[in-house]
Amino acid sequence: MTSDPPNAAPQAREQEIERAAQELGRLIQGADPERRDDLKELAFALIREELIRDAPSDAKVQGSAPAPFNPLGTGVLIFFLGAGLSFVFGPVGLALMFGGVLFVVWGALISWLKGSK
């Protein structure tokens, strides 16, 4: 098959995909009945492989460096978790609330220091 230029009209591309799917279906239906399932699985595997191989955006995302950690959001969640838990088991809940406050302060300091640079 020939490859279309990237600026081809979406409708023309959809029509070509439909035509290719009809051709593939016709070829599978024309095969021996005991081979049809194998051919279907082969077609699915080849399409999946082609889509995975041609996905450069996913490869770029996997190779990028992780974003720096800011504990501000985590601290808020831990604080509210500790507040809820303090009604059931006071010391653990209060300890979690204290830890959440520390995380919030730490995250606020990180944000403030990055913003002042």
N, C-alpha and C positions, 0 to 999 in steps of 0.2 A: 504494500500500500504506500501511497505517497503521503508525505506529511504536509499539513496545511500551514500557511504562514500564520504567525500569532495574531495578526489583525484580521483574520477571516471572520465573516459575519457569524454570529451565534446560531442563527437559523440554519445556515449551510452546514455548520459543524454538527448540529443536532440531526439533520437529515442524513449526513454521512454516517453518524453513529447508529442511527436506526437502520440504515441500509446494511451496515456491517453486522448488526445483530440479526437481521433477517437472513443474511447470507450464512452466518454461523448456525442459526437455527435450522436452516434448510440442509446444511451439510450434516448436522447431527441427526436430523430426522431421516436422512437418506442412508445412514449407516446401519449396520446390523443391529437388531434390537438388543442383543446382549452386550454390545459395545457402547450403547448410547449413554449409559450412566457414567462410564469411564471417560467418554468424550466430554460430557458436561462438566465433570470434575476437573478435567484438564483445562477446559476453557475458563472456568472460574479461577483456577490457580494461575493461569497465564495472565489473566486480566489483573488479578490482585498483585502479582509480581511486577507487572508493567507499571501499575499505579504507585506501588511502593518505591520502585527504582527511580521513577521520575518525580519524586517529591523532594526537591531541593530545599524547600522552606523548612521541612521537618529536620533535615540534617543540619541546617544552620542553627536552629533552635537548640538542638542537642549539644552542639559544640560550643555554645556561648557560655561565658562565665556566669555563675549564679549571682543574683543581685545581693548586695550587702544586707545583712540581717538588722532589722530595726525592731526591738522588742516592745515598742509602744502598743501595737495591736494585741500582741500576745499578753501583755500585762493587763490590758482591759478585760480580756476574756478570763484570765486567771483570777482577777479581782472579783468579777461577778460569780464565777464558779465558787470561790471561797465564801462569798456572801450567802449564797444558797446553801452551801454545806455547813455554814456556821449554825444554822438552825437545827441541823441533825447532830453534828459532832463539832462542838464549839472550838476546841483547840486547833483542830486541823483546818477548819474553815478560816479562823483568824490568821493562822500561819499562811494559808494561801492568799488571803486578802493582803497581808503584809508583803508577800512575795510579788503580788500583782502591782502593788504601789511602787515597789522597787523597780520593777520592769518598766512601768509607765514613766517614772522619773528618769531612768536610764535612757529610754527611747526619746523622751523629750529633750534630754541633753544632747543626744546624737543629732537629732533634727536641728536643734538650735545651733550647734557647732558647725554643721554642714551648711546651714543657711547663712552664717556669718562670714564664711570664706568667700 
